[in-house]
């Protein structure tokens, strides 16, 4: 209809009508473009907000995961340290304590933070949908630092496993265990020496708990044992620091996002 009116106005040389019709067409195009742009901006804003909601969920789950693993790693670190202290002690700690520390010291874990949302933002180019520049920068930095920490963690776990194997060559872990300690023995065997599954559990009518091989005193006076256990303690401490660093980074990003909400 507009084209028909425009054609008629030109034929009649009604230039005012021509200009008016042309202006109507231009305004219609501009308004349509603006409406489309506004709709796209609203859709992008909703998508960006959805990303942030999911990212907060990931960060909260990562925080819980790291807290659980940090508790385990710190126990391993402290236990390895207690074993190292036995080399400077004139009297060994109770045998059940030593084997409890041994069981804890060789536990190693490598928690993996949940990075799916942060990685999706970067890989798809949707990071730009996050309107706050500080949050955008923080997400990129967080992802980079966590990846580095995860790589360090992987190396640390490998070294701890190697030290565990070296220590098992030094100490006789074919310990006697009371029937009340069966769960402990099962956990220790599965973690260290699966071939001990057929080990005989001696009678323990007095319920005194863990018994110790005769050479335990020699173990804690042996330089090789000291070197291996010391490195194990250091590596467990390194892992504990890595996990704590991951937790700090996670909480920092989480607090920033929540402060901007």
C-alpha positions in Angstrom: 0.0 0.0 0.0 2.9 2.4 0.8 4.4 1.7 -2.6 1.2 2.4 -4.3 0.8 5.7 -2.5 4.4 6.6 -3.2 3.9 5.8 -7.0 0.8 7.9 -7.1 2.5 10.9 -5.3 5.4 10.7 -7.8 3.1 10.6 -10.7 1.3 13.7 -9.4 4.6 15.3 -8.5 3.4 15.7 -5.0 6.9 15.9 -3.5 5.7 16.5 0.0 3.7 13.3 -0.1 6.8 11.5 -1.5 9.0 12.8 1.3 6.4 11.8 3.9 6.0 8.3 2.6 9.7 7.9 2.4 10.1 9.1 6.0 7.4 6.6 7.1 9.3 3.8 5.5 12.6 4.8 7.0 11.1 5.3 10.5 9.5 1.9 10.2 12.8 0.2 9.4 14.6 2.1 12.2 11.9 1.2 14.8 11.9 -2.4 13.6 15.6 -2.6 14.0 15.5 -1.1 17.5 12.8 -3.5 18.6 14.8 -6.4 17.3 18.0 -5.1 18.9 16.2 -4.6 22.3 14.8 -8.1 22.0 18.2 -9.5 21.4 19.7 -7.6 24.3 17.0 -8.9 26.6 17.7 -12.5 25.4 21.4 -12.0 25.9 20.9 -10.6 29.4 18.7 -13.5 30.3 21.3 -15.9 29.0 24.1 -14.2 30.8 22.1 -14.2 34.0 21.5 -18.0 33.5 25.2 -18.5 33.1 25.9 -16.7 36.4 23.3 -18.7 38.2 24.8 -22.0 37.0 28.4 -20.7 37.7 27.4 -19.9 41.3 26.0 -23.4 41.6 29.3 -24.8 40.3 31.3 -22.7 42.7 29.2 -23.8 45.7 29.6 -27.4 44.8 33.3 -27.0 44.3 33.6 -25.3 47.7 31.9 -28.3 49.4 34.1 -30.7 47.4 37.3 -28.9 48.4 36.3 -28.6 52.1 35.8 -32.4 52.2 39.1 -33.2 50.5 41.0 -30.6 52.5 40.0 -32.3 55.7 41.4 -35.6 54.4 44.6 -34.0 53.0 45.3 -32.2 56.2 44.9 -35.4 58.2 47.3 -37.1 55.8 49.8 -34.2 56.2 49.6 -34.2 60.0 49.9 -38.0 60.2 53.0 -38.1 57.9 54.5 -35.4 60.1 53.8 -37.4 63.3 55.6 -40.4 61.7 58.6 -38.2 60.9 58.7 -37.0 64.5 59.2 -40.6 65.6 62.8 -40.5 64.3 63.6 -37.9 66.9 61.8 -39.5 69.8 63.6 -41.6 72.3 60.4 -43.6 72.9 58.0 -44.6 70.1 54.4 -43.6 70.2 51.9 -46.4 70.9 51.8 -48.9 68.1 48.2 -48.4 67.3 48.8 -44.6 66.9 51.7 -45.3 64.5 49.6 -47.5 62.3 46.8 -45.1 62.4 49.2 -42.4 61.2 50.6 -44.8 58.6 47.1 -45.5 57.3 46.3 -41.8 57.1 49.6 -40.6 55.7 49.3 -42.7 52.6 45.8 -41.5 51.7 46.1 -39.3 48.6 43.3 -37.4 46.8 43.0 -35.0 43.9 39.7 -33.1 43.9 38.7 -31.7 40.5 36.8 -28.4 40.7 33.6 -28.1 38.6 34.6 -25.9 35.7 32.0 -26.8 33.1 30.1 -23.4 33.1 33.3 -21.3 33.2 34.8 -23.4 30.4 31.6 -23.0 28.3 31.6 -19.2 28.7 35.2 -19.1 27.3 34.9 -21.7 24.6 31.6 -20.4 23.1 32.6 -16.8 23.3 29.6 -16.2 25.6 31.7 -14.5 28.2 30.7 -11.2 26.6 27.2 -11.9 27.8 28.3 -11.2 31.3 27.9 -7.4 31.4 30.1 -6.7 34.5 33.7 -6.3 33.3 35.1 -7.2 36.7 33.3 -10.5 36.8 34.3 -11.3 33.2 37.9 -10.7 34.1 37.6 -12.7 37.3 36.1 -15.7 35.6 38.9 -15.9 33.0 41.6 -15.5 35.8 39.8 -18.1 37.9 39.7 -20.7 35.2 43.4 -20.1 34.3 44.6 -20.4 37.9 42.5 -23.5 38.7 43.9 -25.2 35.6 47.4 -24.5 36.8 46.6 -25.7 40.3 45.0 -28.9 38.9 48.2 -29.6 37.0 50.4 -29.1 40.1 48.0 -31.4 42.0 48.4 -34.1 39.4 52.1 -34.0 39.7 51.9 -34.0 43.5 49.6 -37.0 43.6 52.0 -38.9 41.3 55.0 -38.2 43.6 53.0 -39.1 46.8 52.1 -42.5 45.2 55.8 -43.0 44.3 56.8 -42.2 47.9 54.1 -44.6 49.2 55.5 -47.4 47.1 59.1 -46.6 48.3 58.0 -46.7 52.0 56.2 -50.0 51.5 59.6 -51.4 50.5 61.0 -50.2 53.9 58.4 -51.2 56.4 56.8 -54.6 56.8 53.1 -53.8 56.6 52.1 -57.5 57.2 50.9 -56.4 60.6 48.8 -58.4 62.9 45.4 -57.0 63.5 42.7 -57.8 66.0 39.3 -58.8 64.7 38.1 -55.4 65.9 40.5 -53.8 63.4 39.4 -55.7 60.3 38.0 -52.6 58.6 41.2 -50.7 59.2 43.2 -53.6 57.7 41.0 -53.8 54.7 41.3 -50.1 53.9 45.1 -50.2 54.4 45.6 -53.3 52.2 43.4 -51.9 49.4 45.3 -48.7 49.4 48.8 -50.1 49.7 49.2 -53.8 49.1 46.3 -55.6 47.6 48.3 -58.8 47.7 47.8 -58.9 51.5 44.1 -59.9 51.1 44.9 -63.4 52.2 46.9 -62.4 55.3 46.1 -64.3 58.4 44.4 -62.3 61.2 45.8 -63.7 64.5 43.7 -64.3 67.6 43.5 -61.3 69.9 41.6 -62.4 72.9 42.6 -59.4 74.9 41.4 -57.0 72.2 44.6 -55.0 72.4 44.3 -53.9 68.8 47.0 -53.5 66.2 50.2 -55.5 66.7 53.5 -54.4 65.3 56.3 -56.2 63.5 59.5 -56.7 65.5 61.5 -54.4 63.2 59.4 -51.3 63.8 62.1 -49.8 66.0 64.6 -50.4 63.3 62.4 -48.7 60.7 62.4 -45.4 62.7 66.1 -45.4 63.0 66.8 -46.1 59.3 68.0 -43.2 57.2 66.2 -44.4 54.1 62.9 -44.6 56.0 63.5 -41.1 57.3 64.1 -39.7 53.8 61.1 -41.4 52.3 58.7 -40.4 55.1 60.0 -36.8 55.1 59.4 -36.4 51.4 55.9 -37.9 51.8 55.1 -35.4 54.5 56.4 -32.5 52.4 54.3 -33.6 49.4 51.2 -34.1 51.5 51.8 -30.5 52.8 52.1 -29.3 49.2 48.8 -31.0 48.2 47.1 -29.4 51.3 48.4 -26.0 50.2 47.2 -26.5 46.6 43.7 -27.5 47.8 43.5 -24.6 50.2 44.5 -22.3 47.3 41.8 -23.7 45.1 39.3 -23.1 47.9 40.4 -19.5 48.3 40.1 -18.8 44.6 36.7 -20.4 44.5 35.4 -18.4 47.4 36.8 -15.2 46.0 35.0 -15.5 42.7 31.8 -16.6 44.5 31.9 -13.6 46.8 32.5 -11.2 43.9 29.5 -12.5 41.9 27.2 -12.5 44.9 28.3 -8.9 45.8 27.3 -7.8 42.3 23.9 -9.5 42.3 
